[in-house]
């Protein structure tokens, strides 16, 4: 079983469930810089999709509707800081000069932003993070999870 770091954008977080989220999922709730409400938690499951399904159903039972997976995007500077490396090292990885197999940017805007889950998978594979690191979602898993959540909202 893997532990997944799941962050979902939700319609709103009922006040009565905040303590449960903290206790059950070692989670947090809040609002991002756009004012959108989110729920974050660590979920043990076979796959990221299973983790999203589990958390979204738990939330729905308590009157909180999950809208989509919140993307954790990182710039080269963010990658360097999060992995404890220099900015130059992150720039070299991104340019393909070092660290073979570094993921492609999720979006090329402003020199590139990477999906943090793709970077974590690469960092674990290359010994830069321990294997036990909670795994944020990679691009394919985000697409599957958002498809599931969309079907739930229209179904």
C-alpha positions as CSV (number, residue, x, y, z in Angstrom):
1,X,0.0,0.0,0.0
2,X,1.1,3.5,-0.7
3,X,0.4,6.7,1.1
4,X,-0.8,9.5,-1.1
5,X,-0.9,13.2,-0.5
6,X,-4.4,14.2,-1.8
7,X,-5.5,17.8,-2.1
8,X,-9.0,18.4,-3.4
9,X,-10.7,21.6,-4.2
10,X,-14.2,21.5,-2.7
11,X,-17.3,23.6,-2.7
12,X,-16.9,24.5,1.0
13,X,-15.7,22.8,4.2
14,X,-18.4,22.4,6.8
15,X,-16.9,23.6,10.1
16,X,-18.0,20.4,11.9
17,X,-15.6,18.2,10.0
18,X,-12.3,20.1,10.2
19,X,-11.2,18.3,13.4
20,X,-12.1,14.9,11.8
21,X,-10.0,15.8,8.7
22,X,-7.0,16.6,11.0
23,X,-7.4,13.5,13.2
24,X,-8.3,10.9,10.5
25,X,-6.2,12.1,7.6
26,X,-3.5,14.2,9.3
27,X,-5.0,16.7,7.0
28,X,-5.6,20.4,6.6
29,X,-8.3,22.6,5.2
30,X,-8.2,26.2,4.0
31,X,-8.4,28.5,1.0
32,X,-5.9,29.0,-1.7
33,X,-4.8,32.4,-3.1
34,X,-7.9,32.5,-5.3
35,X,-10.3,31.9,-2.4
36,X,-11.1,28.3,-3.4
37,X,-11.6,26.0,-0.5
38,X,-9.5,22.8,-0.2
39,X,-9.1,19.7,1.8
40,X,-5.7,18.0,2.1
41,X,-5.0,14.6,3.6
42,X,-2.7,11.6,3.6
43,X,-4.6,8.5,2.4
44,X,-3.3,4.9,2.3
45,X,-4.5,3.2,-0.8
46,X,-3.4,0.9,-3.7
47,X,-3.6,3.8,-6.2
48,X,-4.0,7.6,-6.3
49,X,-7.5,7.1,-7.8
50,X,-8.5,4.9,-4.9
51,X,-7.2,7.5,-2.5
52,X,-9.2,10.3,-4.2
53,X,-12.4,8.1,-4.3
54,X,-12.0,7.3,-0.6
55,X,-11.5,10.9,0.4
56,X,-14.2,12.3,-1.9
57,X,-16.8,9.8,-0.7
58,X,-15.9,10.4,2.9
59,X,-16.3,14.2,2.3
60,X,-19.6,13.7,0.4
61,X,-21.1,11.7,3.3
62,X,-20.5,14.8,5.4
63,X,-21.9,17.3,3.0
64,X,-18.7,18.4,1.3
65,X,-18.5,18.1,-2.5
66,X,-15.1,17.6,-4.1
67,X,-14.7,19.4,-7.4
68,X,-11.3,18.4,-8.7
69,X,-7.7,17.5,-7.7
70,X,-5.7,20.6,-6.8
71,X,-2.6,20.6,-8.9
72,X,0.7,21.1,-7.0
73,X,2.8,22.9,-9.6
74,X,6.5,23.8,-9.0
75,X,9.0,26.1,-10.8
76,X,12.7,25.3,-11.0
77,X,13.2,27.4,-7.9
78,X,10.5,25.4,-6.0
79,X,12.0,22.1,-7.1
80,X,15.4,23.2,-5.9
81,X,14.0,24.3,-2.5
82,X,11.8,21.2,-2.0
83,X,14.6,18.8,-2.9
84,X,17.3,20.7,-0.9
85,X,19.3,21.4,-4.1
86,X,20.7,24.5,-5.7
87,X,18.8,26.4,-8.4
88,X,21.6,25.6,-10.8
89,X,21.1,21.8,-10.1
90,X,17.3,22.2,-10.8
91,X,18.1,24.1,-14.0
92,X,20.5,21.4,-15.1
93,X,17.9,18.7,-14.5
94,X,15.2,20.6,-16.4
95,X,17.5,21.2,-19.3
96,X,18.6,17.6,-19.5
97,X,22.2,18.3,-18.7
98,X,22.1,16.2,-15.5
99,X,19.6,13.8,-13.9
100,X,18.6,11.7,-16.8
101,X,14.9,11.2,-17.3
102,X,13.8,14.4,-15.5
103,X,10.1,14.9,-16.3
104,X,9.0,17.3,-19.0
105,X,7.3,20.5,-17.7
106,X,3.5,20.2,-17.1
107,X,3.2,23.6,-18.8
108,X,6.0,25.7,-20.5
109,X,4.7,29.0,-19.1
110,X,7.5,31.3,-17.7
111,X,10.2,28.8,-18.3
112,X,8.2,25.8,-17.2
113,X,6.2,24.5,-14.3
114,X,6.3,20.9,-13.3
115,X,3.7,18.7,-11.7
116,X,5.2,18.0,-8.3
117,X,4.1,14.4,-8.4
118,X,6.2,13.9,-11.6
119,X,9.2,15.4,-9.9
120,X,8.7,13.3,-6.7
121,X,8.6,10.1,-8.7
122,X,11.8,11.1,-10.5
123,X,13.5,12.1,-7.2
124,X,12.5,8.7,-5.5
125,X,13.8,6.8,-8.6
126,X,17.1,8.7,-8.5
127,X,17.6,8.4,-4.7
128,X,17.0,12.1,-3.9
129,X,13.9,11.3,-1.8
130,X,13.2,8.2,0.4
131,X,11.0,5.5,-1.1
132,X,8.5,6.0,1.8
133,X,7.9,9.7,0.7
134,X,4.1,10.3,0.4
135,X,3.4,10.4,-3.3
136,X,1.6,13.3,-4.8
137,X,-0.2,12.5,-8.1
138,X,1.5,12.2,-11.4
139,X,-0.1,13.7,-14.6
140,X,-2.0,10.5,-15.7
141,X,-3.4,9.9,-12.2
142,X,-4.7,13.5,-12.0
143,X,-6.5,13.1,-15.3
144,X,-8.1,9.9,-14.1
145,X,-9.1,11.3,-10.7
146,X,-10.6,14.5,-12.2
147,X,-12.6,12.3,-14.6
148,X,-13.9,10.3,-11.7
149,X,-14.9,13.5,-9.8
150,X,-16.6,15.0,-12.9
151,X,-18.6,11.8,-13.3
152,X,-19.6,12.0,-9.6
153,X,-20.8,15.6,-9.9
154,X,-23.0,14.9,-13.0
155,X,-24.1,11.4,-12.0
